[in-house]
Amino acid sequence: MFDNLSLKLDRAFKTLKGTGTITEINVATTVKEIRRALIDADVNYKVAKEVTDTIKTEALGRDVLISVSPGQLLIKITQEELTKLMGGKKEDIKITGDPAIILISGLQGSGKTTFTGKLGAHLKKQGRQVLLVACDIYRPAAIDQLKVLGEQIGVEVYAEPENKNALDIANNAIAYAKKTGKKTVVVDTAGRLAVDDVMMNEIEALKKALNPSETLFVVDSMTGQDAVNTAKTFDERLNFDGVVLTKLDGDTRGGAAISIRHVVNKPIKFISTGEKMEDLDVFHPDRMAQRILGMGDVISLVERAQQSFDEDEAKRINSKIRTNNFNFDDFLSQLEQVKKMGNIKDLLGMIPGMGKAMKGMDIDDDSFKPIEAIIRSMTPAEREQPDLIDGNRRKRLAAGSGRTIVEVNNLMKQFADMRKMMKQMNKMGGAKAAMGKMLPPGMGGRR
């Protein structure tokens, strides 16, 4: 979502010429470009002006160190101000009460039901007993959708398809949660328009009766400034506790993510980047500022890896590397682990410098399919002993996988190079370091 903004900010910093001095003239030109980049990204004009005025004041008030260029200093100041603008520090959701109740609200089509499932999965990972409640009585598919998501993540869903009273359903669900020992209840509600008084009265009544420990407002990031304005209107009626930004992987300007905290004065608590149940992150303003400025987000990448990778499997793979027995079965296992981490392009964007490198590239989860097709066309013996795969076998693999002989040859070469690297690292006692640096072949995407 922030590709265009990142590119324009990068250009803006490059306009700051000279080393060792910051002047009002060269800073004014750069700040003007930063403001233009923010406004083009659909950041509220007043917010963009306020933050760039602060950046200018800060820049002119600091001395440039000998080892730091004016451009580097301005990037640091911009990072600090963007971080402040988006909230300064992460804010956790409040989970109190027995059971703790989390009320989900938002516009039609904002991704509330999908987020409800993701939040259920997130809370389950924390060891909480969760109950999802289907209180969208207006969209027939909503109940079925939540049930499907509940099955996917192994979390129970409470629903009364014939009941058309959302408050009754919610109260019955809470009674059921107490009876069954569920400590956290997440209530999915119907999408509503801020101008629809009947629907707004219903969500207000739900909040008053349930007294949730947390009320979250789900907003579609792709709607830009409309998202900010809608959040403000909802907050006046609902006084919610935090914002959830969905569809952050969309190809749009993304200004809502930057300015919504400042306008509504409510923290962003989660960001959602795809359809998978794993595609949910706690919002860290400092990390988001780094990503916008093309610095990556290695901490979030490591956290995703820790959540997704199986410790026993990692030990097994490490043992295979130490004994120089890493094969295609092991590699396929590693691909599956990487895919669990979430959207591939989003993951690569967390690596410093990769955001710019990926500009214009078509990278998605399908990038792995050609590799998987070739490996799955191998016999068990070929997977176990890659050295068996000669020219004739490569032709058979190409025909069996529907890929070209060039693709098969490339995979074999990359796999051989990877094993060679592992062997070298193994000799130096760094097998774990080799695995840490390893990226599967084919991750470069296609233009």
C-alpha positions as CSV (number, residue, x, y, z in Angstrom):
1,M,0.0,0.0,0.0
2,F,2.8,2.4,0.8
3,D,5.0,1.7,-2.3
4,N,4.2,5.0,-4.0
5,L,4.6,7.0,-0.9
6,S,7.9,5.4,-0.1
7,L,9.2,6.1,-3.6
8,K,8.1,9.8,-3.4
9,L,9.6,10.3,0.0
10,D,12.9,8.7,-1.2
11,R,13.0,11.2,-4.1
12,A,12.3,14.0,-1.7
13,F,15.2,13.2,0.5
14,K,17.5,13.0,-2.5
15,T,16.7,16.6,-3.3
16,L,18.6,17.6,-0.1
17,K,22.0,18.4,-1.6
18,G,25.3,19.1,0.2
19,T,27.0,17.4,3.1
20,G,27.5,18.9,6.5
21,T,25.1,21.8,6.4
22,I,21.4,22.2,6.6
23,T,19.9,25.5,5.4
24,E,16.4,26.9,5.4
25,I,16.5,26.9,1.6
26,N,17.5,23.2,1.1
27,V,15.2,22.0,3.9
28,A,12.2,24.0,2.6
29,T,12.5,22.4,-0.8
30,T,12.7,18.9,0.7
31,V,9.9,19.5,3.2
32,K,7.6,20.8,0.4
33,E,8.2,17.5,-1.5
34,I,7.5,15.5,1.6
35,R,4.2,17.4,2.1
36,R,3.2,16.8,-1.5
37,A,4.0,13.0,-1.1
38,L,1.8,12.8,2.0
39,I,-1.1,14.6,0.4
40,D,-0.8,12.5,-2.8
41,A,-1.0,9.5,-0.4
42,D,-4.4,10.9,0.7
43,V,-3.2,12.1,4.1
44,N,-5.4,14.9,5.4
45,Y,-4.0,18.3,4.2
46,K,-4.1,19.8,7.7
47,V,-2.3,16.8,9.1
48,A,0.3,16.8,6.3
49,K,1.0,20.5,6.8
50,E,1.3,20.2,10.6
51,V,3.7,17.3,10.5
52,T,5.9,18.8,7.8
53,D,6.1,22.1,9.6
54,T,7.3,20.2,12.6
55,I,9.9,18.3,10.5
56,K,11.2,21.6,9.2
57,T,11.5,23.2,12.6
58,E,13.2,20.1,14.0
59,A,15.6,19.9,11.1
60,L,16.7,23.6,11.3
61,G,17.2,23.2,15.1
62,R,19.7,20.4,14.9
63,D,23.3,20.3,14.0
64,V,24.5,17.8,11.4
65,L,27.2,15.4,12.7
66,I,30.2,14.9,10.5
67,S,29.3,11.3,9.9
68,V,25.7,12.1,9.0
69,S,24.5,13.8,5.8
70,P,21.6,16.3,5.9
71,G,19.5,13.7,4.0
72,Q,20.1,11.1,6.6
73,L,19.2,13.5,9.4
74,L,16.0,14.5,7.7
75,I,15.0,10.8,7.2
76,K,15.5,10.3,11.0
77,I,13.4,13.3,11.9
78,T,10.7,12.3,9.4
79,Q,10.7,8.8,10.9
80,E,10.3,10.3,14.4
81,E,7.4,12.6,13.4
82,L,5.6,9.8,11.4
83,T,5.9,7.6,14.5
84,K,4.4,10.3,16.7
85,L,1.7,11.0,14.1
86,M,0.6,7.3,14.2
87,G,0.5,7.1,18.0
88,G,4.1,6.8,19.2
89,K,3.9,3.3,20.7
90,K,1.8,0.2,20.3
91,E,-1.4,-0.1,22.4
92,D,-2.7,-3.5,23.4
93,I,-6.4,-4.4,23.5
94,K,-7.9,-4.5,27.0
95,I,-9.1,-8.0,27.9
96,T,-10.8,-7.8,31.3
97,G,-13.9,-9.4,32.8
98,D,-15.3,-12.9,33.0
99,P,-15.8,-13.4,30.2
100,A,-13.9,-10.5,28.5
101,I,-16.1,-9.1,25.7
102,I,-14.7,-7.6,22.5
103,L,-17.2,-5.8,20.3
104,I,-16.4,-5.5,16.6
105,S,-18.0,-2.6,14.6
106,G,-17.6,-1.0,11.3
107,L,-18.9,-0.2,7.8
108,Q,-20.4,-2.6,5.4
109,G,-17.7,-4.4,3.4
110,S,-14.8,-3.3,5.7
111,G,-13.8,-6.8,6.5
112,K,-15.3,-7.1,10.0
113,T,-16.2,-10.8,9.9
114,T,-12.8,-11.8,8.5
115,F,-11.1,-9.8,11.2
116,T,-13.3,-11.4,13.8
117,G,-11.9,-14.8,12.7
118,K,-8.3,-13.5,12.7
119,L,-8.7,-12.0,16.1
120,G,-10.0,-15.3,17.4
121,A,-6.9,-17.1,16.0
122,H,-4.7,-14.4,17.5
123,L,-6.3,-14.8,21.0
124,K,-6.2,-18.6,20.7
125,K,-2.4,-18.4,20.1
126,Q,-2.2,-16.6,23.4
127,G,-3.8,-19.6,25.1
128,R,-7.2,-18.0,25.6
129,Q,-10.5,-20.0,25.3
130,V,-12.4,-18.0,22.7
131,L,-16.0,-17.9,21.6
132,L,-17.0,-16.0,18.3
133,V,-20.5,-14.7,18.2
134,A,-22.4,-14.1,14.9
135,C,-24.6,-11.0,15.5
136,D,-24.9,-9.9,11.9
137,I,-28.6,-10.7,11.4
138,Y,-28.9,-8.8,8.2
139,R,-26.4,-10.5,5.9
140,P,-27.3,-14.1,5.5
141,A,-23.9,-15.2,4.4
142,A,-22.2,-13.6,7.5
143,I,-23.2,-16.4,9.9
144,D,-22.0,-19.1,7.5
145,Q,-18.8,-17.2,6.8
146,L,-18.0,-16.9,10.5
147,K,-18.7,-20.6,11.0
148,V,-16.3,-21.5,8.2
149,L,-13.6,-19.3,9.7
150,G,-14.2,-20.8,13.1
151,E,-13.7,-24.3,11.7
152,Q,-10.5,-23.1,10.1
153,I,-8.9,-21.8,13.3
154,G,-10.5,-24.4,15.6
155,V,-12.6,-21.8,17.6
156,E,-16.3,-22.3,18.5
157,V,-18.9,-20.0,16.9
158,Y,-22.2,-19.2,18.6
159,A,-25.1,-18.4,16.2
160,E,-28.9,-18.3,16.3
161,P,-29.8,-18.2,12.5
162,E,-33.5,-17.8,13.2
163,N,-33.2,-15.1,15.8
164,K,-33.4,-11.5,14.4
165,N,-32.6,-9.7,17.7
166,A,-28.8,-9.1,17.9
167,L,-29.0,-8.1,21.6
168,D,-30.7,-11.4,22.5
169,I,-28.1,-13.4,20.6
170,A,-25.2,-11.6,22.3
171,N,-26.7,-12.1,25.8
172,N,-27.4,-15.8,25.1
173,A,-23.8,-16.2,23.8
174,I,-22.4,-14.7,27.0
175,A,-24.5,-17.0,29.1
176,Y,-23.2,-19.9,27.0
177,A,-19.6,-18.7,27.3
178,K,-19.9,-18.7,31.1
179,K,-21.5,-22.1,31.1
180,T,-18.7,-23.6,28.9
181,G,-15.7,-21.8,30.4
182,K,-14.9,-19.5,27.5
183,K,-13.0,-16.6,28.9
184,T,-13.1,-14.3,25.8
185,V,-16.1,-13.5,23.7
186,V,-15.7,-11.7,20.3
187,V,-18.9,-10.3,19.0
188,D,-19.2,-9.8,15.2
189,T,-21.9,-7.2,14.3
190,A,-23.6,-6.1,11.1
191,G,-22.0,-3.6,8.8
192,R,-23.8,-0.3,9.0
193,L,-23.7,3.2,7.6
194,A,-23.1,6.2,9.9
195,V,-26.2,7.9,8.5
196,D,-28.4,4.9,9.3
197,D,-29.9,5.8,12.7
198,V,-31.7,2.5,13.2
199,M,-28.5,0.5,12.7
200,M,-26.4,3.0,14.8
201,N,-28.9,2.8,17.6
202,E,-28.6,-1.0,17.5
203,I,-24.8,-1.0,17.9
204,E,-25.1,1.7,20.7
205,A,-27.6,-0.5,22.5
206,L,-25.3,-3.5,22.1
207,K,-22.3,-1.6,23.6
208,K,-24.4,-0.3,26.5
209,A,-25.8,-3.7,27.4
210,L,-22.7,-5.8,26.9
211,N,-20.3,-3.2,28.5
212,P,-17.3,-4.7,26.5
213,S,-13.8,-4.3,27.7
214,E,-12.8,-3.3,24.2
215,T,-14.8,-1.9,21.2
216,L,-12.9,-2.0,18.0
217,F,-13.8,-0.1,14.8
218,V,-12.8,-1.9,11.6
219,V,-12.0,0.3,8.6
220,D,-11.1,-0.4,5.0
221,S,-7.7,1.3,4.4
222,M,-8.5,1.5,0.7
223,T,-11.2,4.0,1.2
224,G,-8.6,6.7,2.1
225,Q,-9.9,9.9,3.7
226,D,-13.4,8.6,3.7
227,A,-12.2,6.0,6.2
228,V,-11.0,8.8,8.5
229,N,-14.2,10.8,8.2
230,T,-16.3,7.7,8.9
231,A,-14.2,6.8,11.9
232,K,-14.8,10.2,13.3
233,T,-18.6,10.0,12.9
234,F,-18.7,6.5,14.4
235,D,-16.6,7.6,17.4
236,E,-19.0,10.4,18.2
237,R,-21.8,7.8,18.5
238,L,-19.9,4.8,19.8
239,N,-16.7,6.1,21.6
240,F,-14.8,3.1,20.5
241,D,-11.4,2.1,22.0
242,G,-9.3,1.4,19.0
243,V,-9.1,1.1,15.2
244,V,-8.4,-1.9,13.0
245,L,-7.0,-1.2,9.5
246,T,-7.9,-3.9,7.0
247,K,-6.8,-4.5,3.3
248,L,-3.4,-2.8,4.0
249,D,-2.0,-5.0,1.2
250,G,-4.2,-3.2,-1.3
251,D,-2.8,-1.1,-4.1
252,T,-3.9,2.3,-3.0
253,R,-2.6,5.5,-1.3
254,G,-2.8,4.5,2.3
255,G,-3.2,7.9,3.8
256,A,-5.8,6.6,6.3
257,A,-3.2,4.6,8.2
258,I,-1.1,7.7,8.7
259,S,-3.7,10.3,9.6
260,I,-6.5,8.4,11.3
261,R,-4.9,8.4,14.8
262,H,-4.3,12.1,14.7
263,V,-7.9,13.0,13.5
264,V,-9.9,10.5,15.7
265,N,-7.4,10.5,18.6
266,K,-7.9,6.7,19.0
267,P,-5.0,4.2,18.7
268,I,-4.7,1.8,15.7
269,K,-4.4,-1.6,17.4
270,F,-4.3,-4.1,14.5
271,I,-3.5,-4.1,10.8
272,S,-4.7,-6.8,8.5
273,T,-2.9,-7.5,5.2
274,G,-4.7,-10.4,3.5
275,E,-7.3,-13.2,3.6
276,K,-5.3,-15.8,5.6
277,M,-6.0,-16.1,9.3
278,E,-2.3,-15.4,9.9
279,D,-2.4,-12.1,8.1
280,L,-2.9,-10.0,11.2
281,D,-0.3,-7.9,13.1
282,V,-0.4,-5.8,16.2
283,F,0.2,-2.2,15.1
284,H,3.6,-0.7,15.9
285,P,3.8,3.0,14.9
286,D,7.6,3.0,14.9
287,R,7.8,-0.1,12.7
288,M,5.2,1.2,10.3
289,A,7.2,4.5,10.0
290,Q,10.3,2.5,9.2
291,R,8.5,0.5,6.5
292,I,7.1,3.7,4.9
293,L,10.6,5.1,4.7
294,G,11.9,1.9,3.1
295,M,13.8,0.7,6.2
296,G,12.0,-2.6,6.5
297,D,10.7,-4.2,9.7
298,V,13.0,-7.0,10.7
299,I,11.5,-7.3,14.2
300,S,8.0,-8.1,12.9
301,L,9.5,-10.5,10.4
302,V,11.3,-12.4,13.2
303,E,8.1,-12.4,15.3
304,R,6.2,-13.9,12.4
305,A,8.8,-16.6,12.0
306,Q,8.8,-17.4,15.7
307,Q,5.0,-17.8,15.6
308,S,4.9,-19.9,12.4
309,F,8.0,-22.2,12.6
310,D,7.7,-25.5,14.4
311,E,10.6,-25.8,16.9
312,D,10.9,-29.6,16.5
313,E,10.9,-29.3,12.7
314,A,13.6,-26.6,12.9
315,K,15.8,-28.9,15.0
316,R,15.3,-31.7,12.5
317,I,16.2,-29.5,9.6
318,N,19.2,-28.2,11.4
319,S,20.4,-31.8,12.1
320,K,20.0,-32.5,8.3
321,I,22.1,-29.5,7.5
322,R,24.8,-30.5,10.0
323,T,25.1,-34.0,8.4
324,N,24.9,-32.5,4.8
325,N,21.6,-34.5,4.1
326,F,19.3,-31.6,3.3
327,N,17.0,-32.8,0.5
328,F,14.0,-31.7,-1.5
329,D,11.5,-33.1,1.1
330,D,13.2,-30.9,3.7
331,F,13.1,-27.9,1.3
332,L,9.3,-28.5,0.6
333,S,8.8,-28.6,4.4
334,Q,10.5,-25.2,4.7
335,L,8.4,-23.7,1.9
336,E,5.2,-24.7,3.8
337,Q,6.6,-23.1,7.0
338,V,7.3,-19.8,5.1
339,K,3.8,-19.8,3.5
340,K,2.3,-19.9,7.0
341,M,4.0,-16.6,7.8
342,G,1.6,-14.7,5.6
343,N,1.5,-12.7,2.4
344,I,4.9,-13.2,0.6
345,K,5.2,-9.6,-0.7
346,D,4.4,-8.3,2.7
347,L,7.1,-10.5,4.2
348,L,9.7,-9.4,1.7
349,G,8.7,-5.7,2.3
350,M,9.9,-6.2,5.9
351,I,13.5,-6.8,4.7
352,P,15.4,-3.5,4.6
353,G,15.8,-2.3,1.0
354,M,13.5,-4.9,-0.5
355,G,10.6,-2.5,-0.8
356,K,12.4,-0.5,-3.5
357,A,13.8,-3.6,-5.2
358,M,10.3,-5.1,-5.5
359,K,8.8,-2.0,-7.1
360,G,6.8,-3.2,-10.2
361,M,7.3,-6.9,-9.4
362,D,4.4,-9.4,-9.3
363,I,5.1,-11.4,-6.2
364,D,2.4,-13.4,-4.4
365,D,1.9,-16.9,-2.8
366,D,1.6,-18.3,-6.3
367,S,5.3,-17.6,-6.8
368,F,6.0,-20.9,-5.0
369,K,3.7,-23.0,-7.2
370,P,6.2,-23.7,-10.0
371,I,8.8,-24.9,-7.4
372,E,6.3,-27.1,-5.6
373,A,5.0,-28.5,-8.9
374,I,8.5,-29.6,-9.9
375,I,9.4,-31.1,-6.5
376,R,6.0,-32.9,-6.3
377,S,6.8,-34.5,-9.8
378,M,9.9,-36.1,-8.3
379,T,9.9,-39.7,-7.1
380,P,10.6,-40.3,-3.4
381,A,14.1,-41.5,-4.3
382,E,14.8,-38.3,-6.3
383,R,13.6,-36.1,-3.4
384,E,15.8,-38.0,-1.0
385,Q,18.8,-38.0,-3.3
386,P,18.8,-35.0,-5.6
387,D,22.0,-36.2,-7.3
388,L,20.0,-38.9,-9.0
389,I,18.3,-36.3,-11.2
390,D,20.1,-36.4,-14.5
391,G,19.2,-34.9,-17.9
392,N,16.5,-37.5,-18.8
393,R,14.9,-37.2,-15.4
394,R,14.9,-33.4,-15.7
395,K,13.0,-33.7,-19.0
396,R,10.5,-36.0,-17.3
397,L,10.1,-33.5,-14.4
398,A,9.5,-30.6,-16.8
399,A,6.8,-32.6,-18.6
400,G,5.2,-33.9,-15.4
401,S,5.1,-30.5,-13.7
402,G,4.0,-28.5,-16.7
403,R,7.1,-26.3,-16.4
404,T,9.9,-25.7,-18.8
405,I,13.3,-27.5,-18.8
406,V,14.9,-24.1,-18.1
407,E,12.9,-23.7,-14.9
408,V,13.8,-27.3,-13.8
409,N,17.5,-26.6,-14.5
410,N,17.3,-23.3,-12.6
411,L,15.8,-24.9,-9.6
412,M,18.4,-27.7,-9.6
413,K,21.2,-25.2,-9.8
414,Q,19.8,-22.9,-7.1
415,F,19.2,-26.0,-4.8
416,A,22.8,-27.2,-5.5
417,D,24.2,-23.7,-4.7
418,M,22.1,-23.6,-1.5
419,R,23.4,-27.0,-0.3
420,K,27.0,-25.8,-1.1
421,M,26.5,-22.7,1.0
422,M,25.1,-24.8,3.8
423,K,28.1,-27.1,3.6
424,Q,30.5,-24.2,3.8
425,M,28.6,-22.6,6.7
426,N,28.6,-26.1,8.4
427,K,32.4,-26.2,8.2
428,M,32.5,-22.9,9.9
429,G,30.0,-24.0,12.6
430,G,27.3,-21.8,11.2
431,A,24.6,-24.1,10.0
432,K,22.0,-22.1,11.9
433,A,23.3,-18.8,10.3
434,A,23.0,-20.4,6.9
435,M,19.4,-21.3,7.5
436,G,18.7,-17.8,8.8
437,K,20.0,-16.3,5.6
438,M,18.4,-18.8,3.3
439,L,15.6,-17.7,1.0
440,P,13.8,-20.3,-1.2
441,P,14.7,-20.2,-4.9
442,G,12.2,-18.3,-7.0
443,M,11.5,-15.6,-4.4
444,G,12.7,-12.9,-6.8
445,G,9.3,-12.8,-8.4
446,R,8.5,-12.0,-12.0
447,R,8.2,-8.7,-13.7
